[in-house]
């Protein structure tokens, strides 16, 4: 099996590819809706986790995963 077949490149949003709204300007209801959207994105990303933790694809995936987790934490902090 070739390296490419074993570690396919999986497209997903990277480097905050989504437009993050001005969180301070959102109402609690809007923050809840945005939180739901972020959690869905994280769930989708989790389903596409590369198998090989030593691959470039995994490193890229991990960075995107961390960015989404950070965005979720930021929204949760505002909702407190």
Contact map, one row per residue, 1 for C-alpha under 8 A:
11101100000000000000000000000000000000000000000000000000000000000000000000000000
11111100000000000000000000000000000000000000000000000000000000000000000000000000
11111110000000000000000000000000000000000000000000000000000000000000000000000000
01111111100000000000000000000000000000000000000000000000000000000000000000000000
11111111000000000000000000000000000000000000000000000000000000000000000000000000
11111111000000000000000000000000000000000000000000010000000000000000000000000000
00111111100000000000000000000000000000000000000001110010100000000000000000000000
00011111110000000000000000000000000000000000000001000000100000000000000000000000
00010011111000000000000000000000000000000000000000000000100000000000000000000000
00000001111100000000000000000000000000000000000101000000100000000000000000000000
00000000111110000000000000000000000000000000000000000000000000000000000000000000
00000000011111000000000000000000000000000000100000000000000000000000000000000000
00000000001111111100000000000000000000000000000000000000000000010000000000000000
00000000000111111000000000000000000000000000000000000000000100110000000000000000
00000000000011111000000000000000000000000000000000000000000000110010000000000000
00000000000011111111000000000000000000000000000000000000000000010010000000000000
00000000000011111110000000000000000000000000000000000000000000000000000000000000
00000000000010011111000000000000000000000000000000000000000000000000000000000000
00000000000000011111100000000000000000000000000000000000000000000000000000000000
00000000000000010111111000000000000000000000000000000000000000000000000000000000
00000000000000000011111000000000000000000000000000000000000000000000000000000000
00000000000000000001111111000000000000000000000000000000000000000000000000000000
00000000000000000001111111000010000000000000000000000000000000000000000000100000
00000000000000000000011111000000000000000000000000000000000000000000000000000100
00000000000000000000011111100000000000000000000000000000000000000000000000000000
00000000000000000000011111111110000000000000000000000000000000000000000000000000
00000000000000000000000011111110000000000000000000000000000000000000000000000000
00000000000000000000000001111111000000000000000000000000000000000000000000000010
00000000000000000000000001111111100000000000000000000000000000000000000000000000
00000000000000000000000001111111110000000000000000000000000000000000000000000000
00000000000000000000001001111111111000000000000000000000000000000000000000100010
00000000000000000000000000011111111100000000000000000000000000000000000000000000
00000000000000000000000000001111111110000000000000000000000000000000000000000000
00000000000000000000000000000111111111000000000000000000000000000000000000000000
00000000000000000000000000000011111111100000000000000000000000000000000100110000
00000000000000000000000000000001111111110000000000000000000000000000000000000000
00000000000000000000000000000000111111111000000000000000000000000000000000000000
00000000000000000000000000000000011111111100000000000000000000000001001100000000
00000000000000000000000000000000001111111110000000000000000000000000000100000000
00000000000000000000000000000000000111111111000000000000000000000000000000000000
00000000000000000000000000000000000011111111100000000000000000000001000000000000
00000000000000000000000000000000000001111111110000000000000000001001100000000000
00000000000000000000000000000000000000111111111000000000000000000000000000000000
00000000000000000000000000000000000000011111111100000000000000000000000000000000
00000000000100000000000000000000000000001111111110000000000010001000000000000000
00000000000000000000000000000000000000000111111110000000000000001000000000000000
00000000000000000000000000000000000000000011111110000000000000000000000000000000
00000000010000000000000000000000000000000001111111000000000000000000000000000000
00000000000000000000000000000000000000000000111111100000010010000000000000000000
00000011010000000000000000000000000000000000000111111000110010000000000000000000
00000010000000000000000000000000000000000000000011111000010000000000000000000000
00000110000000000000000000000000000000000000000001111110010000000000000000000000
00000000000000000000000000000000000000000000000001111110011000000000000000000000
00000000000000000000000000000000000000000000000000011111011000000000000000000000
00000010000000000000000000000000000000000000000000011111111000000000000000000000
00000000000000000000000000000000000000000000000000000111111100000000000000000000
00000011110000000000000000000000000000000000000001000011111110000000000000000000
00000000000000000000000000000000000000000000000011111111111111000000000000000000
00000000000000000000000000000000000000000000000000001111111111100000000000000000
00000000000001000000000000000000000000000000000000000001111111110000000000000000
00000000000000000000000000000000000000000000100011000000111111111000000000000000
00000000000000000000000000000000000000000000000000000000011111111100000000000000
00000000000001100000000000000000000000000000000000000000001111111110000000000000
00000000000011110000000000000000000000000000000000000000000111111111000000000000
00000000000000000000000000000000000000000100110000000000000011111111100000000000
00000000000000000000000000000000000000000000000000000000000001111111110000000000
00000000000000110000000000000000000000000000000000000000000000111111111000000000
00000000000000000000000000000000000001001100000000000000000000011111111100000000
00000000000000000000000000000000000000000100000000000000000000001111111110000000
00000000000000000000000000000000000000000000000000000000000000000111111111000000
00000000000000000000000000000000000001000000000000000000000000000011111111100000
00000000000000000000000000000000001001100000000000000000000000000001111111110000
00000000000000000000000000000000000000000000000000000000000000000000111111111000
00000000000000000000000000000000000000000000000000000000000000000000011111111100
00000000000000000000001000000010001000000000000000000000000000000000001111111110
00000000000000000000000000000000001000000000000000000000000000000000000111111111
00000000000000000000000000000000000000000000000000000000000000000000000011111111
00000000000000000000000100000000000000000000000000000000000000000000000001111111
00000000000000000000000000010010000000000000000000000000000000000000000000111111
00000000000000000000000000000000000000000000000000000000000000000000000000011111
